[in-house]
Amino acid sequence: MMQQTTAPITTHVSGAASGEVPQPRRGGPNRIIGPSGKPLLVIVEGTDIERMIDSGLDAIGGIGQVLAGAREVLLKPNTNQRDPFPSITAPEVLRIVADRAKSAGARRVIAHEDHKAEPDPYYERNDLPSVELRGSHAPTPDDYILVEHDGWVGDMEPLADPPEIPRHSWAAGALGRGYRPTAGPMIRVAREVHQAEVVINLPVLKRHFAGQITSALKNHFGSVYGAHRWLAHTMLDRDRDYYDRKLAEFASAVRPELTITDIRSVQTVSGPGRRGDTVIVDGVDQLIVTGDMVAADMVAMEIMREHDTTFTNAHEAILKRQFAHAEALELGTSDLSKLEVIRVQT
């Protein structure tokens, strides 16, 4: 076996490229508000996904208020391996939401995928006839727009004292291909995502070795330049909070107008890919519809705890730190008493 040597991450390029002007982050305040004036969160129970989505959208006042006159909508599914739902977003969910958006006036609906190496679509075009499939090439910065926000911490904070990583590891290779670290509070966001008039976040619920769960917030690791998230993973053992902070920052760079979390089934024990110890729990039959990603993940965390006996207080504590970072970035609240929560049976 070849012995792996270590080397620090090189930082020969810093900040914005020549002539590159950072843009403001997209999105705005939560527009999904209940009659009480509080942010609204809807939990739909049922087994027919079309009826569940329609009931959830009806409960928030219809998808038209989410679009607010927009003609282009971007759907952000979870796609990071070829395992079927609940490991990735089910194609029928994209198809139904796209159809409802078009019925409400959208002329164009895009699904954004993260292409890790070469273009490698996760969905068949025949499954999504009304959706345009778009992707960003994660290893290079060309498909990304530099976005700046004062509440973020730049890549250069950990790189000021570079971590040693195995020279032949995936992280070393990924960070060596055209990597442009940022010297200030900046993130490179996928161009299609940043320019979208409306983003509808379509996560699933599954365990994740680093994030503890993949759900509404974690889904936006696939919305940013690959090197940002690879660096965050590399820092896990050295600075756990750097990863948790970045998870919230990536979601903060997108600020979707709506999140619909499909929890009809849950991937428990291990993830994000399926392994020998992975357990798929069917029959959970819930859908979360809200404009508050933090609240959505608070509910999702409680569902994971209920269905995964390996999910511990330590995992919950990590998630609550992530929620605290997200709340500081005004992405929502983990205090469900501050929301109007509606339960719908279909």
DRENROMAR-759480 format. One record per residue (C-alpha): x, y, z; residue in one letter. Coordinates in steps of 0.25 Angstrom, whole numbers, plus 5000, padded with zeros to 4 digits. Layout:
XYZA;...
//
This chain:
500050005000M;500550144996M;500850225008Q;500050355008Q;500850485010T;500250615015T;500350755010A;499750885013P;498650945004I;499351054995T;498751194995T;499451254983H;498151324979V;497351404989S;496051494989G;495351524976A;495951494962A;496451614954S;495151704950G;494251614958E;493251694966V;492551624978P;491051624977Q;489951634989P;489351504993R;488051464987R;486651454994G;485951525005G;485151515017P;484151395019N;482951425012R;482151305017I;481351375028I;480051315035G;478851395038P;479351415052S;480551495046G;481551385050K;482351305041P;481551185036L;482051045036L;481150935030V;481250785033I;480450705024V;480150555027E;479750455016G;480250355006T;479850414992D;480950514989I;480150594979E;479050624989R;480050655000M;480750754992I;479450824988D;478950825002S;480250885007G;480250994996L;478751024999D;479051035014A;480151145011I;479151225002G;479551154989G;480851154981I;480451284974G;480851364986Q;482251294986V;482451334972L;481951474974A;481951494959G;483251434956A;483351364942R;484551274945E;484651174957V;485851094961L;485650964968L;486750914977K;486650764979P;487650674988N;488550604978T;489850544982N;489750404978Q;488950304969R;488150234981D;486650264979P;485750334989F;485950365001P;487450374998S;487150474987I;485850564984T;484850484977A;484650524962P;483150524964E;483250634974V;484050724964L;482950694954R;481850724962I;482450854968V;482850894954A;481450874949D;480850954960R;481851074957A;481451074943K;479951074946S;480251194954A;480951264943G;482351224943A;482851214928R;484151144932R;484551044943V;485950994945I;486450884954A;487950914958H;488850794960E;490250794966D;491150724956H;492350674964K;493250634952A;492750634938E;491350664934P;490550544940D;489050574941P;488350494952Y;486950504946Y;486450464932E;485850564924R;484650474921N;484350484936D;484250634936L;483650684923P;483350824928S;484650844935V;486050894929E;487150814936L;488350904939R;489650874946G;490950944952S;492350884950H;492750874965A;494250864963P;494450994956T;493951134959P;493451164945D;491951134948D;491951214960Y;491751364964I;492451424975L;491551474986V;491851564998E;491151575012H;491751635024D;491251525033G;492051415027W;493451375030V;494451355018G;495151235014D;496451295018M;496251285033E;496651145033P;497651155022L;498451255030A;498951135037D;498651025026P;498250885031P;499150775026E;498350675017I;498750555010P;499450584997R;498750484989H;497350504996S;496050544989W;496150684997A;497550714992A;497250684978G;495950764978A;496550884985L;497750884975G;496850894962R;496751044960G;496351074974Y;496151224977R;496051244992P;495351364997T;496051465006A;494751525012G;493351495015P;493051435001M;492451304995I;492351264981R;490951224978V;490451144966A;490051244955R;488751184952E;488351184967V;488851334970H;488051384958Q;486751314960A;485551394963E;484951294972V;485651174978V;484851054984I;485650964993N;485350814991L;486150745002P;485950605007V;486250555021L;487450465023K;488650445032R;489950505029H;491350475034F;491750615036A;490550695036G;489750595045Q;488550615036I;488350655022T;487050745021S;486650885018A;487950955022L;488950845018K;488350845004N;489050965000H;490450905000F;490050864986G;489851014983S;491251064985V;492651044978Y;493150914982G;494450954988A;493651034999H;492950905004R;494250815002W;495050915011L;493850905021A;493950755021H;495450765022T;495350845034M;494350755042L;495450695051D;496150815054R;495050925055D;493650865056R;493050995057D;493651045044Y;492850935037Y;491550965045D;491651115042R;491951095027K;490651005026L;489851115031A;490551215022E;490351135009F;488851135012A;488951285015S;489551305001A;488251254995V;487151285004R;486051204996P;484651264996E;484051125000L;484450995006T;483750865003I;484350745011T;483950615007D;483950515019I;483050405014R;484250315016S;485550345024V;486950295022Q;487450265036T;488750215043V;489750255032S;489850355020G;489850425011P;490150305002G;489550175005R;490450075012R;490249935018G;489749985031D;488850085025T;487350065029V;486250125021I;484950155029V;483650155021D;482350205025G;482750335032V;481850405022D;482050545025Q;482350675017L;482850805023I;482450935015V;483051065020T;483851185017G;484751165030D;485851065027M;486251065042V;484851025047A;484750925036A;486050855041D;485650865055M;484350785052V;485250685043A;486250665054M;485050625063E;484650525053I;486050465051M;486150445066R;484750375066E;485150275055H;486750265057D;487150195070T;488650235067T;488350375067F;488850435080T;488850555089N;490250585083A;489650585069H;488550675073E;489550775080A;490350785067I;489050815060L;488650925070K;489950995068R;489650995053Q;488251055056F;488951165064A;489851205053H;488651205043A;487751285053E;488951385054A;488851395039L;487351425040E;486951295033L;485851265043G;485651205057T;485751075064S;484751125074D;483451065068L;482651145078S;482951265070K;482251205057L;480851175054E;480851025052V;479750955044I;479550805043R;478850755030V;478250615028Q;478150565014T;
//
